[in-house]
């Protein structure tokens, strides 16, 4: 969805992914500390070392990888939750630049040497990205199957299930949650904070959808129509000007 013939857009995506790598390094310790406070089965302390992450960019594709063996003591649910938060920030950042992306997340073998990358993990992620079809990030079903019901309840704040048979990162869930909190808010200070959050989300998302819907290419337009449908599925959406 980011054309390789558009240098400015490709460069913007590359810059945001570089930020993602650094943020994963900086915030992983903080995230796992919070998880310890809210869970009866907390994850092990671990930092996503920047030197152990790999970021490769070619054509209109980005490959972001991390050695799974480094996470042997960390619950897969917590790892996914952390990735969901990181990738949500990435998607909103790119929305702000009027760029939409889709992708796939899986666990698989990958060979990386300098700027060369291949392996079944890459093929699987690519197939997931194609299956995603719309501007969203799909997860390998095998990853979800290894998660308990209680962990899935926790993860459901970030992901949704598609009738095509896979889970995906649903960035509209946060907007929906903020919208519900705003409607229920009675404290004036809390209400002001939630209104600011709603404005921030809507001011980023709505212009992108409005512009994309006008695209004459039906293959492009359908992606923005899906985004619009997701937005309008939010019950009693509070519009703020």
N, C-alpha and C positions, 0 to 999 in steps of 0.2 A: 504494500500500500504506500510505500515510500519509493518513488521511482528513482532508479539509479542515474537517470539522466537529469535529475534535478539536484545539482550540487549543494545548494543552500539547505535544502530539506534533509538530504542525507547527512550533511555535516552537523545539522542541529540534532539529529537522532544520535549520532556518534558522541556528541558532547554530553547529551543527557545520560547515555549509558555509562560514560566515564564517571559522571556524578553518582550513578547508581552503585558502581563498584566501590567508590570511596565512602558513600553513605552506609553500605552494607558493612564495611569495615568499622566505621565509627560508631554505629548504633546497635550492632549485634549484642555487645556486652550489656548495654542498657536494656535492650529488649528482653534478654533472657533473665535479667534481674527482676523485671516486672512480672514475667511469667512465673518466677518462683513465688512471688507474693500472692498470686491469684489462683495457684493450682496446688492440688494435693499431691500431684506427681510432677514436680518441676523438672525442666530440662537441665542438662549439665551446662555449666558455664562454658561458653565457647565464643571466640571472636572470629568472624569471617575475615581472615587475613587477606589484605589486598594482594600480596605476592602470590597467594595460592589461587586466586581467581583468574580466570582467563577470559579475555574479551577480544573477539575476532570479528572484524567487519569486512564483508565482501558483497559487491553488488548492492542489493537492497536488503540484505540479511545481516543480522547480528547474532553471534553465538556467545552467550554468557554461561560459563560453566564453573563448577566447583567440585572438588573430589569428595565423593560420598563417604569414603572411608574416614574422612575428617569429622564426620557427623555421626559416628557409630554410637556414641553415648547420648545423642540428642534425638528425642522423639520426632518422627517424621511429621506429625501434626504441627509441632512447634516450628519446625523448619519451614513447612508450607505456609504457616501463618505469617512468619517473618517475611517470606518471599512475597506473599500477597500484599503486605504493607509496603514493601519496597517497590513492587511493580505497580501498585496503585499510584504511588507518588510519581513514578516514571510516566504513567499514562496521563495523569493530570498535567504534568510539566509539558508534555508534548501537545496535549489539547490546547494549552496556552499558546503554543506556537502554531496552532491550527494544523497539527499533524496527528493522524490516527494510525494506530498500529494493531497488528494481530500477531499471535505467537503460540508456541507450545512449550509446556514444561514436562519433562520426563526424567527418569533415572535410566541411564544406559551407558554402555562402553563408548568411550570417545578417545581418539588419538589426536593429540595436538603437538605440533612442532613448528615454532615460530608462527607464521601466518597460514600454516597448513592445518586443516581439521577434517577428519572423516571418522566414520564408525556408525554402528547401528543406532547409537543414541542420537546422533545428528539426523539420521533418516527418520527416526520415530518422531522427533521434535518437528521436523519439516512436515510430516504427514499430519500431525496434530494441528499445525498452523494452517494447513489447507482445509482441514475439517472445521476449524473455527469459523471460516467463511466471512464473518463480520468483524468489526474492530474489537476484538476481545482476545484473551489469552487462555487457551485450553490446557487442562491437566490430564495426564495419562491416567486412565481408569485404574490401572494396577496400583498406582500410588494411593488412590483414594480407598481402595479395597483393604489396604493394610491399616486403616484408621478405625479406632473404636467408635461406638455410638456417642459416647460422652465427648470425645475429641471432635467428632464430626459436628456436634452441636456448637462447639466453640468455633470451628472453622466456618460454619454456615453464615457468620457475619460477613464473610468475604466472598464466598463462592456460591454459584447457582448451578442447577442441573439443567442440561439441554435435552430436549426430547430425542435428539439425534444420538444420545448415548454417552455424553461426557460432561464433566464439570468444567466450569470456567470462572475466571476472576470477574466478578460482577461489581464494577466500580459504582454502579447506581445504588447498591445496597447502603453505602455510606450516606449518599444523598437522601435516600428514603428514611434512614434512621434519624438523620438530622431534621428532616421534615416532620417526622412524628414527634420528636422532642420539642420542636418549636411550637407545634399545635397544642402540646400538653403543658408548656411552660407557663408558670404563674409568677415566678420571680423576675422582676423587671431587668435586672442585670444579666441573668441567664438568657432571657429572651433577646436582649440586644446582641449578646455573643452569638447566639444561634442564628439570628437574622444576618449577621455579618458572614457567618459560615455559609448560609444558604446563598447569599449574594455572590460569594466567592465561587461556589460550585457552578451556579447558573450562569454567571458572567463568563465563565470559561467554556462551558459545554454548549450553551444555546447558540452562540454565534457560529460555532463550528458546524452544528447541525443545520442551521438556517442556510449557510453558504453551500454546504455539501448537497443539500436537497435540490439545489438549482442546477447541479451538474447535468449536462446533456447525455453523458455516457451512462447508460442504464446499469452497467456493471459496477460503476462507482456510486451512483445514486442510491442503489439498494442498500448499501452499507450504512448510509446516513439515515435512510428510512428506518432501518433496524434500531439505530441509536434513538431516533425520535420516538419509536414505539416503546422502547425501554423507559424513556423519560416519562411518557404519558401513562405508563403502567403504575406510576407512583400515585397512590390514592390521595386525593385532595391536596395536590401539590400547591405549596404556598409560593406564589410569584411575588418577587420583590423588585421594585424599580429603584 
